[in-house]
Amino acid sequence: MSVLASIPSPSFNSIGPLNLYGLCIALGVVTGVWLFGRRLEERRVGTADDASSIAIWAVLAGIIGARLYHVATDWERFDGNLAAIPKIWEGGLGIPGGLLLGIPAGLFLARNRGIPIPVAATVAAPCIPIAQAIGRWGNYFNQELYGRATDLPWALQIDPEHLVIDPSTGERFAEGTTFHPTFLYESLWSLGTVAVLLYIDRRWRRGGGSLMALYLAMYGVGRFWVEGLRVDPADDIGPFRLNQWVALAAVVGGTIGYLVLRRRPELVVPDDPEPSDEDDDQVLDSGSDVPPNNPTDDDSELGEDSEDVADTGV
């Protein structure tokens, strides 16, 4: 296979002090928060400032959850090297853990800002995969989490120092081997998920937060497929890797949640009615203490006194 018929490995993973893995994650977060704020404003339930305030803590919770999940599922890497746990720029964020902590934190914060939880879930659903689609490119710059060996035209080259053990042979992959670019597969799947969620939301306006459940199901399907291609070390349970079982749980739970919630009506914020001319007249009338052209009691009494005076000749 010609070198020109494959995706070259990146020759760098940083620009000065700027780590490109972290930059990809940051760009993904910024894009997701922007879309979140725009969708809040479209539904008239919040503002871009609300989105930013919610995202600060929700993203932090998601990063903590993602890192803890990675550490728990790849403990051999950190056993005896606890100082490496906070070094997220070196790679190692498990999306399932990020979703497990980040989504509840975001919904809780949205409720505290007066945004109903079902509405917040619906609004946020496509924002998460668009962040994932961008963030996954960080794995490309770190040359990690690639798939099985292949000679497909879009196969990925990997530098020798980033080659892992071939699980089928127990030996390190040979230099020059090309692999499935699983980062690209998952990035494209995430972008497709965004498109499907936005289409369904605009076409049918599903309520009850069902769009978030559908996202979880779609994420699980894509992750199960991509995880099955990967060759990095992982714990196996029966015929599948641990992350594949987690993905199956997301598919089942998300599908059930979507079927249960999709028929619930969407909470709609009514538009403020424009005041009409009749309303203005009613306001003016209700603000008048005395109806126009109607004499007051004092005026009537004054008129009677004037007549009496005239009768007496004064």
ROKEBA-358091 format. One record per residue (C-alpha): residue number from 1; residue in one letter; x, y, z; chain. Coordinates in steps of 0.05 Angstrom, whole numbers. Layout:
BEGIN
+-----+------+--------+--------+--------+-----+
! seq ! type !      x !      y !      z ! mol !
+-----+------+--------+--------+--------+-----+
! NUM !    a !      X !      Y !      Z !   A !
...
+-----+------+--------+--------+--------+-----+
//
This chain:
BEGIN
+-----+------+--------+--------+--------+-----+
! seq ! type !      x !      y !      z ! mol !
+-----+------+--------+--------+--------+-----+
!   1 !    m !      0 !      0 !      0 !   A !
!   2 !    s !     28 !     67 !    -20 !   A !
!   3 !    v !     41 !    118 !     34 !   A !
!   4 !    l !      0 !    167 !     -7 !   A !
!   5 !    a !    -61 !    122 !      0 !   A !
!   6 !    s !    -65 !    130 !     76 !   A !
!   7 !    i !    -75 !    184 !    128 !   A !
!   8 !    p !     -7 !    208 !    152 !   A !
!   9 !    s !      8 !    211 !    226 !   A !
!  10 !    p !     16 !    281 !    254 !   A !
!  11 !    s !     88 !    304 !    261 !   A !
!  12 !    f !     71 !    345 !    323 !   A !
!  13 !    n !     20 !    347 !    379 !   A !
!  14 !    s !     32 !    417 !    405 !   A !
!  15 !    i !     43 !    487 !    381 !   A !
!  16 !    g !     91 !    520 !    429 !   A !
!  17 !    p !     61 !    510 !    499 !   A !
!  18 !    l !     -8 !    494 !    469 !   A !
!  19 !    n !    -25 !    420 !    470 !   A !
!  20 !    l !    -68 !    402 !    409 !   A !
!  21 !    y !   -105 !    347 !    447 !   A !
!  22 !    g !   -129 !    399 !    496 !   A !
!  23 !    l !   -143 !    449 !    441 !   A !
!  24 !    c !   -189 !    400 !    405 !   A !
!  25 !    i !   -228 !    388 !    469 !   A !
!  26 !    a !   -232 !    463 !    483 !   A !
!  27 !    l !   -257 !    478 !    412 !   A !
!  28 !    g !   -309 !    423 !    419 !   A !
!  29 !    v !   -333 !    452 !    485 !   A !
!  30 !    v !   -337 !    523 !    458 !   A !
!  31 !    t !   -377 !    499 !    397 !   A !
!  32 !    g !   -424 !    458 !    441 !   A !
!  33 !    v !   -436 !    516 !    488 !   A !
!  34 !    w !   -449 !    563 !    430 !   A !
!  35 !    l !   -501 !    516 !    401 !   A !
!  36 !    f !   -532 !    507 !    470 !   A !
!  37 !    g !   -540 !    582 !    479 !   A !
!  38 !    r !   -570 !    591 !    410 !   A !
!  39 !    r !   -621 !    536 !    422 !   A !
!  40 !    l !   -640 !    565 !    490 !   A !
!  41 !    e !   -654 !    631 !    457 !   A !
!  42 !    e !   -693 !    599 !    400 !   A !
!  43 !    r !   -740 !    567 !    451 !   A !
!  44 !    r !   -743 !    631 !    493 !   A !
!  45 !    v !   -723 !    594 !    556 !   A !
!  46 !    g !   -654 !    623 !    567 !   A !
!  47 !    t !   -596 !    663 !    539 !   A !
!  48 !    a !   -525 !    653 !    517 !   A !
!  49 !    d !   -503 !    677 !    586 !   A !
!  50 !    d !   -544 !    621 !    617 !   A !
!  51 !    a !   -510 !    571 !    572 !   A !
!  52 !    s !   -441 !    596 !    592 !   A !
!  53 !    s !   -458 !    596 !    666 !   A !
!  54 !    i !   -485 !    525 !    662 !   A !
!  55 !    a !   -428 !    500 !    619 !   A !
!  56 !    i !   -373 !    523 !    667 !   A !
!  57 !    w !   -393 !    473 !    720 !   A !
!  58 !    a !   -425 !    420 !    675 !   A !
!  59 !    v !   -362 !    415 !    633 !   A !
!  60 !    l !   -318 !    412 !    695 !   A !
!  61 !    a !   -361 !    356 !    723 !   A !
!  62 !    g !   -358 !    320 !    656 !   A !
!  63 !    i !   -282 !    324 !    652 !   A !
!  64 !    i !   -275 !    298 !    723 !   A !
!  65 !    g !   -323 !    241 !    708 !   A !
!  66 !    a !   -288 !    225 !    643 !   A !
!  67 !    r !   -220 !    223 !    676 !   A !
!  68 !    l !   -244 !    180 !    734 !   A !
!  69 !    y !   -276 !    132 !    686 !   A !
!  70 !    h !   -212 !    126 !    646 !   A !
!  71 !    v !   -170 !    116 !    709 !   A !
!  72 !    a !   -218 !     63 !    735 !   A !
!  73 !    t !   -219 !     24 !    669 !   A !
!  74 !    d !   -144 !     30 !    656 !   A !
!  75 !    w !   -117 !     25 !    727 !   A !
!  76 !    e !    -54 !    -13 !    706 !   A !
!  77 !    r !    -29 !     51 !    675 !   A !
!  78 !    f !    -36 !     90 !    740 !   A !
!  79 !    d !    -21 !     38 !    792 !   A !
!  80 !    g !     42 !     63 !    827 !   A !
!  81 !    n !     40 !    127 !    786 !   A !
!  82 !    l !    -16 !    168 !    817 !   A !
!  83 !    a !     17 !    233 !    796 !   A !
!  84 !    a !     -4 !    217 !    724 !   A !
!  85 !    i !    -79 !    219 !    741 !   A !
!  86 !    p !    -89 !    294 !    732 !   A !
!  87 !    k !    -48 !    296 !    668 !   A !
!  88 !    i !   -107 !    297 !    621 !   A !
!  89 !    w !    -67 !    331 !    566 !   A !
!  90 !    e !    -31 !    265 !    556 !   A !
!  91 !    g !    -97 !    233 !    536 !   A !
!  92 !    g !   -146 !    190 !    573 !   A !
!  93 !    l !   -218 !    216 !    579 !   A !
!  94 !    g !   -273 !    164 !    581 !   A !
!  95 !    i !   -336 !    194 !    549 !   A !
!  96 !    p !   -384 !    148 !    588 !   A !
!  97 !    g !   -358 !    177 !    654 !   A !
!  98 !    g !   -364 !    248 !    627 !   A !
!  99 !    l !   -437 !    236 !    608 !   A !
! 100 !    l !   -451 !    203 !    675 !   A !
! 101 !    l !   -430 !    265 !    714 !   A !
! 102 !    g !   -436 !    321 !    663 !   A !
! 103 !    i !   -508 !    312 !    641 !   A !
! 104 !    p !   -539 !    309 !    711 !   A !
! 105 !    a !   -497 !    369 !    733 !   A !
! 106 !    g !   -518 !    409 !    673 !   A !
! 107 !    l !   -592 !    393 !    682 !   A !
! 108 !    f !   -589 !    411 !    756 !   A !
! 109 !    l !   -556 !    477 !    741 !   A !
! 110 !    a !   -607 !    492 !    686 !   A !
! 111 !    r !   -664 !    479 !    734 !   A !
! 112 !    n !   -633 !    528 !    784 !   A !
! 113 !    r !   -635 !    581 !    729 !   A !
! 114 !    g !   -709 !    569 !    717 !   A !
! 115 !    i !   -702 !    524 !    656 !   A !
! 116 !    p !   -746 !    462 !    660 !   A !
! 117 !    i !   -705 !    398 !    660 !   A !
! 118 !    p !   -741 !    366 !    600 !   A !
! 119 !    v !   -730 !    429 !    559 !   A !
! 120 !    a !   -657 !    434 !    580 !   A !
! 121 !    a !   -646 !    361 !    561 !   A !
! 122 !    t !   -677 !    371 !    493 !   A !
! 123 !    v !   -638 !    434 !    480 !   A !
! 124 !    a !   -571 !    403 !    502 !   A !
! 125 !    a !   -579 !    337 !    464 !   A !
! 126 !    p !   -545 !    356 !    398 !   A !
! 127 !    c !   -494 !    400 !    433 !   A !
! 128 !    i !   -458 !    341 !    465 !   A !
! 129 !    p !   -443 !    302 !    401 !   A !
! 130 !    i !   -419 !    364 !    364 !   A !
! 131 !    a !   -368 !    374 !    420 !   A !
! 132 !    q !   -349 !    301 !    415 !   A !
! 133 !    a !   -340 !    305 !    340 !   A !
! 134 !    i !   -288 !    360 !    348 !   A !
! 135 !    g !   -256 !    333 !    411 !   A !
! 136 !    r !   -242 !    265 !    380 !   A !
! 137 !    w !   -189 !    296 !    335 !   A !
! 138 !    g !   -147 !    302 !    397 !   A !
! 139 !    n !   -136 !    227 !    392 !   A !
! 140 !    y !   -107 !    237 !    323 !   A !
! 141 !    f !    -54 !    286 !    348 !   A !
! 142 !    n !    -38 !    240 !    406 !   A !
! 143 !    q !    -36 !    179 !    359 !   A !
! 144 !    e !    -78 !    137 !    406 !   A !
! 145 !    l !   -141 !     95 !    407 !   A !
! 146 !    y !   -134 !     72 !    335 !   A !
! 147 !    g !   -166 !      9 !    307 !   A !
! 148 !    r !   -144 !    -57 !    278 !   A !
! 149 !    a !    -93 !    -62 !    223 !   A !
! 150 !    t !   -120 !    -49 !    153 !   A !
! 151 !    d !    -96 !    -29 !     84 !   A !
! 152 !    l !   -158 !     11 !     65 !   A !
! 153 !    p !   -144 !     76 !     27 !   A !
! 154 !    w !   -161 !    117 !     89 !   A !
! 155 !    a !   -118 !     75 !    136 !   A !
! 156 !    l !    -80 !    114 !    189 !   A !
! 157 !    q !     -4 !    114 !    196 !   A !
! 158 !    i !     24 !    111 !    267 !   A !
! 159 !    d !     95 !    129 !    289 !   A !
! 160 !    p !    135 !     71 !    317 !   A !
! 161 !    e !    136 !     99 !    388 !   A !
! 162 !    h !     60 !     98 !    390 !   A !
! 163 !    l !     50 !     27 !    366 !   A !
! 164 !    v !     14 !    -20 !    414 !   A !
! 165 !    i !     13 !    -95 !    424 !   A !
! 166 !    d !    -25 !   -135 !    372 !   A !
! 167 !    p !    -77 !   -173 !    414 !   A !
! 168 !    s !    -78 !   -230 !    364 !   A !
! 169 !    t !     -2 !   -243 !    368 !   A !
! 170 !    g !     19 !   -213 !    434 !   A !
! 171 !    e !     75 !   -175 !    398 !   A !
! 172 !    r !     81 !   -102 !    380 !   A !
! 173 !    f !     54 !    -83 !    312 !   A !
! 174 !    a !    107 !    -79 !    258 !   A !
! 175 !    e !    132 !    -11 !    238 !   A !
! 176 !    g !     95 !     14 !    176 !   A !
! 177 !    t !     30 !    -20 !    194 !   A !
! 178 !    t !    -32 !     23 !    181 !   A !
! 179 !    f !    -96 !     22 !    221 !   A !
! 180 !    h !   -170 !     39 !    222 !   A !
! 181 !    p !   -176 !    113 !    240 !   A !
! 182 !    t !   -227 !    102 !    294 !   A !
! 183 !    f !   -222 !    175 !    316 !   A !
! 184 !    l !   -248 !    194 !    247 !   A !
! 185 !    y !   -304 !    142 !    248 !   A !
! 186 !    e !   -329 !    167 !    315 !   A !
! 187 !    s !   -323 !    240 !    294 !   A !
! 188 !    l !   -365 !    228 !    232 !   A !
! 189 !    w !   -415 !    186 !    271 !   A !
! 190 !    s !   -422 !    243 !    321 !   A !
! 191 !    l !   -434 !    294 !    265 !   A !
! 192 !    g !   -487 !    248 !    236 !   A !
! 193 !    t !   -519 !    244 !    304 !   A !
! 194 !    v !   -522 !    320 !    308 !   A !
! 195 !    a !   -557 !    323 !    241 !   A !
! 196 !    v !   -608 !    270 !    259 !   A !
! 197 !    l !   -624 !    301 !    326 !   A !
! 198 !    l !   -633 !    371 !    296 !   A !
! 199 !    y !   -677 !    344 !    241 !   A !
! 200 !    i !   -722 !    305 !    289 !   A !
! 201 !    d !   -726 !    364 !    336 !   A !
! 202 !    r !   -747 !    413 !    281 !   A !
! 203 !    r !   -793 !    364 !    246 !   A !
! 204 !    w !   -831 !    334 !    305 !   A !
! 205 !    r !   -812 !    375 !    367 !   A !
! 206 !    r !   -807 !    315 !    413 !   A !
! 207 !    g !   -820 !    332 !    486 !   A !
! 208 !    g !   -803 !    305 !    554 !   A !
! 209 !    g !   -728 !    307 !    542 !   A !
! 210 !    s !   -734 !    247 !    495 !   A !
! 211 !    l !   -682 !    278 !    448 !   A !
! 212 !    m !   -629 !    267 !    501 !   A !
! 213 !    a !   -650 !    194 !    507 !   A !
! 214 !    l !   -645 !    186 !    432 !   A !
! 215 !    y !   -575 !    216 !    434 !   A !
! 216 !    l !   -553 !    165 !    486 !   A !
! 217 !    a !   -580 !    108 !    443 !   A !
! 218 !    m !   -545 !    134 !    381 !   A !
! 219 !    y !   -480 !    145 !    418 !   A !
! 220 !    g !   -484 !     74 !    444 !   A !
! 221 !    v !   -493 !     45 !    374 !   A !
! 222 !    g !   -434 !     83 !    346 !   A !
! 223 !    r !   -389 !     70 !    406 !   A !
! 224 !    f !   -404 !     -5 !    405 !   A !
! 225 !    w !   -382 !     -9 !    333 !   A !
! 226 !    v !   -320 !     34 !    340 !   A !
! 227 !    e !   -299 !      1 !    405 !   A !
! 228 !    g !   -300 !    -66 !    371 !   A !
! 229 !    l !   -247 !    -42 !    322 !   A !
! 230 !    r !   -198 !    -15 !    373 !   A !
! 231 !    v !   -135 !    -52 !    393 !   A !
! 232 !    d !   -113 !    -13 !    454 !   A !
! 233 !    p !   -110 !    -54 !    519 !   A !
! 234 !    a !   -178 !    -61 !    552 !   A !
! 235 !    d !   -215 !   -106 !    599 !   A !
! 236 !    d !   -257 !   -160 !    566 !   A !
! 237 !    i !   -321 !   -188 !    596 !   A !
! 238 !    g !   -344 !   -248 !    557 !   A !
! 239 !    p !   -344 !   -234 !    482 !   A !
! 240 !    f !   -340 !   -158 !    488 !   A !
! 241 !    r !   -296 !   -104 !    515 !   A !
! 242 !    l !   -320 !    -68 !    578 !   A !
! 243 !    n !   -336 !     -5 !    539 !   A !
! 244 !    q !   -379 !    -45 !    491 !   A !
! 245 !    w !   -422 !    -69 !    548 !   A !
! 246 !    v !   -428 !      3 !    572 !   A !
! 247 !    a !   -448 !     23 !    501 !   A !
! 248 !    l !   -501 !    -32 !    499 !   A !
! 249 !    a !   -529 !     -6 !    564 !   A !
! 250 !    a !   -534 !     64 !    533 !   A !
! 251 !    v !   -570 !     35 !    472 !   A !
! 252 !    v !   -621 !     -2 !    514 !   A !
! 253 !    g !   -632 !     53 !    565 !   A !
! 254 !    g !   -634 !    108 !    512 !   A !
! 255 !    t !   -683 !     70 !    468 !   A !
! 256 !    i !   -730 !     56 !    526 !   A !
! 257 !    g !   -725 !    128 !    549 !   A !
! 258 !    y !   -740 !    155 !    480 !   A !
! 259 !    l !   -801 !    110 !    470 !   A !
! 260 !    v !   -829 !    129 !    538 !   A !
! 261 !    l !   -816 !    204 !    534 !   A !
! 262 !    r !   -827 !    220 !    461 !   A !
! 263 !    r !   -903 !    228 !    466 !   A !
! 264 !    r !   -900 !    277 !    523 !   A !
! 265 !    p !   -917 !    347 !    501 !   A !
! 266 !    e !   -862 !    398 !    496 !   A !
! 267 !    l !   -863 !    455 !    545 !   A !
! 268 !    v !   -874 !    518 !    504 !   A !
! 269 !    v !   -861 !    588 !    529 !   A !
! 270 !    p !   -917 !    633 !    501 !   A !
! 271 !    d !   -897 !    695 !    462 !   A !
! 272 !    d !   -912 !    761 !    496 !   A !
! 273 !    p !   -974 !    790 !    462 !   A !
! 274 !    e !   -967 !    858 !    429 !   A !
! 275 !    p !  -1014 !    911 !    459 !   A !
! 276 !    s !  -1071 !    932 !    414 !   A !
! 277 !    d !  -1106 !    999 !    406 !   A !
! 278 !    e !  -1166 !    971 !    443 !   A !
! 279 !    d !  -1121 !    951 !    500 !   A !
! 280 !    d !  -1093 !   1022 !    502 !   A !
! 281 !    d !  -1163 !   1051 !    505 !   A !
! 282 !    q !  -1182 !   1003 !    561 !   A !
! 283 !    v !  -1121 !   1023 !    600 !   A !
! 284 !    l !  -1138 !   1097 !    592 !   A !
! 285 !    d !  -1210 !   1085 !    611 !   A !
! 286 !    s !  -1192 !   1044 !    672 !   A !
! 287 !    g !  -1143 !   1097 !    694 !   A !
! 288 !    s !  -1196 !   1152 !    694 !   A !
! 289 !    d !  -1229 !   1165 !    761 !   A !
! 290 !    v !  -1288 !   1201 !    729 !   A !
! 291 !    p !  -1321 !   1182 !    664 !   A !
! 292 !    p !  -1316 !   1238 !    612 !   A !
! 293 !    n !  -1375 !   1286 !    602 !   A !
! 294 !    n !  -1409 !   1262 !    666 !   A !
! 295 !    p !  -1419 !   1316 !    718 !   A !
! 296 !    t !  -1395 !   1302 !    788 !   A !
! 297 !    d !  -1439 !   1306 !    848 !   A !
! 298 !    d !  -1405 !   1371 !    867 !   A !
! 299 !    d !  -1422 !   1401 !    799 !   A !
! 300 !    s !  -1495 !   1380 !    806 !   A !
! 301 !    e !  -1499 !   1411 !    875 !   A !
! 302 !    l !  -1466 !   1475 !    849 !   A !
! 303 !    g !  -1517 !   1479 !    794 !   A !
! 304 !    e !  -1575 !   1472 !    842 !   A !
! 305 !    d !  -1546 !   1527 !    888 !   A !
! 306 !    s !  -1540 !   1573 !    828 !   A !
! 307 !    e !  -1614 !   1564 !    811 !   A !
! 308 !    d !  -1634 !   1579 !    882 !   A !
! 309 !    v !  -1594 !   1643 !    882 !   A !
! 310 !    a !  -1627 !   1665 !    817 !   A !
! 311 !    d !  -1697 !   1653 !    846 !   A !
! 312 !    t !  -1683 !   1699 !    905 !   A !
! 313 !    g !  -1663 !   1756 !    859 !   A !
! 314 !    v !  -1594 !   1762 !    887 !   A !
+-----+------+--------+--------+--------+-----+
//
